[in-house]
Amino acid sequence: MTWIEFDKAKVAKVPDGDPIKLGFTELFPRAGHAKPESIELAFNCYILILGSRVVLIDAGIGAEKNRADYPDYHRRPAGFLEKLDNLGISPGNVNYVVCTHLHPDHVGWNTILDEDDWVPTFSNAVYCFPQADFDHLADRYQGGERDRWQMAAFADSILPVRKSGQCILFGLSLDLGGGLMVRQYSGHSPGHSAIFLTMDDCRLVFSGDVFHHPLQLENPDLRPVYDQDPSRAADSRKLLIGELKRRPTVLMPAHFAVTNYGCG
């Protein structure tokens, strides 16, 4: 892990564990004929330093979370906080945690276990969650769903933050100042959002799960099985691709298993 520096910010990609290997059609069941046999799916978070502020974008899978329905996510070992420490970042230094959406592989490090209770990992941070995602999950949870991995993540990685008072919920957009803006690109989840940092020399776009694989930049109609609203998600991909072409951009996706940063 290394920092890359820009005119007013620096950023580092912080993977939460190793990538997992999937059959291509496991992720893209309607991919057609021209496809690789398998792909790797990474779980990338990003730490951004903007002036005096430290921002964590997405919070990975987490450690020791009960995800028995999904073995790749189940009770994973710790190590993420050590990676932050190697970058000189302690949990108490983080000012904002911005989740692009509230799926389990993006919220896990929101909380850590304190004896028998899940508590916010980043005690001084404001957590920013998409309102539409939170409302959708809260309705399911209040309706009695408990067993699926998503409900487990809502209970141990989202609700404790909400109850702590450290959470704000945002709608179509959220202006965090200094050129840092959150904008909704829904479809993968009801409130899925991307984070834009606009600077003089270029722009950073943290795209979350708008894209799962680089091939979707060429074919935005390539639809992953995890999209909740596949048509809307494809429209969001096309919209974001158009936005990426407007000016020099460094694309920072959540799941690309490559060592470098993508450029649009």
N, C-alpha and C positions, 0 to 999 in steps of 0.2 A: 504494500500500500504506500502510495506517495501522493503528496499534494501537487496539484497543478494550479498555477497562479495566473490571475487575470488582473486587469487594471485596478479593480477595487475589491476583489474577492479571491479566495482560494477554496478549492474543493478536493475532497478525496473520496474515492469509492471504497466502501467497507462491506465486503461480502459477509453474509451471515452463514458460515459453513461452506462446504463444497457444493458445486453444482450437482444436480441429479441428471441421470440419463433416461430419456424417454424415447419410445418409438415415435417416429414423426407423426404417424396417424393417431397415436394416443392423444397428442395435443391438437392436431388438425385433422379430424376424422373425414373431412370432405376435401382433402387436399388435391385430389386428382392423381395423375400419373407421374408427373415430373417432381420427384421429391427425394430427399436423402432418407436413408433407412432409419436413422436416429438423430437426436439432437441432445444438447445439454442445456439445462435450464438453471441459471444462476439465481441467487437471491441477494441482489445488490441494494444496499442502503448508501446514502451519501451524507457526508458531513461537510457543511458549508460554513465558512467564516466570512462574514460580511461586516466590515468595520469592527465594532466591538461585540457583535452578536454571533452566536454559534447556533446553527440550525441543523437539526437532524431530519433528513427526508427519508421517510419510511423506516420501519423498526423491525424488519425481518421476522423470523420465525420464533425467536426466543429460546430460552433454555428451560428444560424440565416441564414443559407444557404437555398436558395429557391430550394427545391427538391420535388415539388408538386406531381410528378409522383410516388414518393416513400415515403409514409407517415412516415415510421420509421426513415427517414433521414431528414425530412422536418422541418426547423426552430427549430432545437433542442436547448435547453437552454445551456448557458455557464456553465462552471464548470471545464473544463479540465485544464485551466491555474492555477486555484486554487489548483488542485491536484499537479501540478508541484511545486507550491509555498510551499505546505506542505512538499515536499521533499527537499526544499531548493534551487529550481531551478527557476530562473526568465527567461523570454524570452530572455533578453539580454545576459544571460550566455551561451546560446546554440551556439555551434560552427558549428555543422553540423546537417542538417535534411536530412535523407536518406529515400527515398520512395521506397519500394520494387516494387511498380508499381503505376499507376496513376488512379486507380479507385476511385470513389468519397468517399468511406469510408476509404481511406488511405491518402487523401490530404487535408481534410477539414480545419485543423488548420494551414495549410501553410499560411493562410491569415486571417486577421481580418478587420472589417469595420472601416474606419476612415472617419467620416462624410458620404460622398456618394461614397467613393472609397475603394476597397479591396487592402490592403497593406500587405507586408510580416509581419507575426507575430514575427518572430525571426530576428530582424534587423541586428544582427552581424553574422548570420549563412550563411554558404555555403549550398545551397540546391542541392541535388544530385538526378537527375531524369533519368530513363532509356530512352536512345535515341529512341529506337524502339517504346516505348509507346508514347513518345511525338510526334514523326513524324506521327504515326497512327492517333492520336487525332487531330493534327494540320491539316492534310489532310481533315479529316471529317469537322472540323470547317470552314476551308477555302472553303469547298464545299457547305457551306450554312446551315449545320445542326445547330439547335439552341435549340430545344424543349426538347430533352431527358436529363435526369439527368446527363449523362456523359458530354454532351456539356456544361451544366450549370457549372459543376465542373471545366471543362477546362477553362472556362471564368473567374470564380471568385477565383479559388484556384491554378491555374497553370500559366496561362498567366501573372498575375500581378507579380509573382516571376521571370518569364523569363524576363519581361520588366524591372525589377528592376536591373538586372545585377548580382543578387546573385545566379544564377542557373548554374550548370554545367550538361551536358548530358553525360552519360557513355554508353559504348557498352557492350561487353561480360563480362567485368570485370572492377573493379576499386579498386586500392590499396590505402587505406586511411592511411596506416602506423601503426606501433605498433601492427601488427598482425591482423588488421581489413581489411577484404577483401570482396568486393561485387562480386557475381558471378551470371550469368544469368541462370535461370531455367524457360524457357518460356513455353507458352501454356495457362496458365490462362489469360495472356495478352501477347502481342508480345515481350515485353522486361522484363517480370517479373523476379525478381532477389531475391536471398537470401543473407543475410549478415553473414559472419563467423568471429568470434573472436577466434583466436588460442592462447592458453596460455600453460604454462608448465603443469598445473594440469588437465586441461580439455579444452573443446572447447564449445563456445556458437554458436548456429545457430538460427538466426531470419529468420523464413521460410516464412513470409508473407502468401500468399494464395496458396502456394504449397499444403498445407493441410487445409481443413476447419473443419474436425472432426477427433477425434482419430481413428475411424474405418478405415480411409484411410491408417493408418500406417500398418494395417493388410491386407487391400485390396486396393492397389493403383489404381485398375481399377474402384473403386467407383468414379463416375464422377459427380461433381456438375454442376448445370445448368449454372453457371456463367463462366465456362471455355470457352474462345473464341476458342481455338483449343483443343478439348477434348483429342484427341490421343496424341498430343505433351505434354499436361499437365500430362497425365498418365505416359508418359515416364519420365518426369521430377520428378514425385513423386518416381518412381522406382529408378532413379538415385540418388536422395537425400537420400532415405532410405538406399541404399547401402553405401553412404558416411557416414551416421550416425553410421553405424555399425563398421566403421574402427577404432574409438577411442572413449573414454568416452566423451559424448556430452550432453549438456543441450539444449533441443529444446524449442524455444520460439516462438510459433505460434501466428498468429493474431486473430484467431477466436475461439480457444478452450475456452469454458466457464467453466474453472476449476480454483480453487484458487491456485494450486501449479504449478510448472514448470515441464514440461515433460522431461524425460531422455531417451536418445537413447543409 
